[in-house]
Amino acid sequence: MKQPSVGRAIEIRKATAVADDILVQHYLALWESYGTPDDQMQPDATARVLAFIQDARKHRGLAVFIATVDGDVAGSIACQRHISPYPDVVMPVHRQYGYIWSVYVEPAHRRLGIARRLVDQALDHLRSIGCTTAVLHSSEAGEMLYEQAGFKLAKEMRRAL
């Protein structure tokens, strides 16, 4: 779907495995943007992300969407069925979580509405695979975007060990 924005042609398309390297690059760029030092990253981070993507595509209905601006890659997003960390006893028709991850827009293409379009595509995909609720973890910078897309803040408790 092409939509003009400030004289630019913005396109969002569902990606195939050929574009996995773009998702990996963007996912690792997110961790860099959070200030994660290189010495804290797994030495085989790229291989780990690729393996995760391949498994999620095979078992969890993974979809990846790529945004381009005038033909140049501008952003990406991934989404899939969420695997519960505990026994899920509710039938999926009533409760099937989908998870959105790696929402990334290149700095040069921010503030054009690309992230919102990517999120909308991810939500459509999650609905199409039977998800009843979408979940994501947000940075502070993304909170307003997600609230505007209808997400509500949920509580999660953590404790350092």
N, C-alpha and C positions, 0 to 999 in steps of 0.2 A: 504494500500500500504506500504510494508516494503522496507526501503532503508537503506543500511549500512552507517554509518558515524563514522569514527575513531573506527572501530571494534564494533560498537553498532548497535543493530537493532532498528530503529526508525519507529514507525507505527503511522499513522494518521487515525482515524476512526470517522465516524459520530456517535454521542452519542444519546442515548435515555434518557427519563426522569429519568431513574435510576441513571444517572451520574450528575443530577442537582446539587448535593451537591459539586461536584468538581468545577463546574463553579462558584458557590457561594463562595467557599473558595478562588478561584483565583481572583474573582472580588473584594472581600474584601481585599485581599493581595495587589492588585493594589493601593487601597486607602491608605493602610498602607505605601506602598513604596513611595507615594507622600508626606508622612509626616503628614497626617491628624490625629490630636490628637483623642484619644478614646472618649473624652468628647464631640467631635463634631459629632460623628457618632450616627445615630438613634439607640435607644436601641433595636428595632426590625429589624435591618438591614437585618439579614438572611431571615426573613419572607418576607420582602419587595422585596428582590431580587428574592426569589422563586415565589412570586406572579407575578412579572414582567415577569419572564421566562415563566410561565404557560400561561399568557395572550398573550405574543408574539408568543408562539408556536401555540396557537389557532387562533389568528387573523392576524399575520404578517409574517407567513412563517419562523419562527425562526428555525435555525439549530445551533447545537453546535458540535464542533469537539474537540476531545481529542487526545493529542499526548502522546505516551508512548515510553520509552527508555528501552529496555530489559524487557518489561512488567511493568515497574513502571511509574506512571503518571508523565509526564514532563511538560505539558502545556495544554492550552485550548483557544478557541476563540468562540465567538457567532456572529451571523449575522442574519439580518431580513430586511423586507421591512420597510423603514423609513416612519413614519407618519408626514406629514408636519404640522408645527405650524400655517400655514395660508391656505386659500382656494387654492387648487391646481386645476387650470383650464386647464392644458395641459393633453392630453390623455396619460395614462400610457405607451402605446407603444412607445411614444416619450420621456417621462420623468418619470421614476419610480426610485426613489432613494432607494438604499439599505444601511443599516448601519451596520458597523462592530464595535463590542465593546468587551471589556474584553479580549484583546490579552495578554496572560500571559504565561511565561515560567519560571519554577522553576529555581532559581539561579544555582543549580548544573548542569543544562542541557542547559545553555545558550551558544551561539556561536557554535551551531551544525547545524544551519539552520532550526531549528524547527519553529520559528516564521514565517519565510518566507513560509514554507510548510503549516502552518495553514492559513496564509493569502490567499495563492493560493486556498486552499479548500473553504474558505469563498467566494472568488470571483466566483468560479465555481458555488457554491450554489446560489448566488445572480443572476447570469446569468440565472440559471435554473428556477428561479421563476419570470423571466421577468424584472429584474432590468436593467436599462440602465446606471446607474452611482453608484459607491460605494463611501460612505462617511465614514470618521472616524475622531476622534479627537486623536491627537498624543501627547505623551510626547516628550520632546527633545531627549531622548534616542532612541525613535522609528523612528524619522524623516528619517534617512538614509535608514532604512529598507523599509519604505513606499514609499520613492522616487524611490528606486530600483525596487519596485513592480509596478511602473507606476503612483503613486499618485502625484498630483500637489498641491502645497500650495494654499489655498483659503483664502480669507479675511473674517473675522468675527469681528465685532466690539462689544465691551462690555463696560459697564460703571457701576461702583459701585453705588448703591443707598443707 
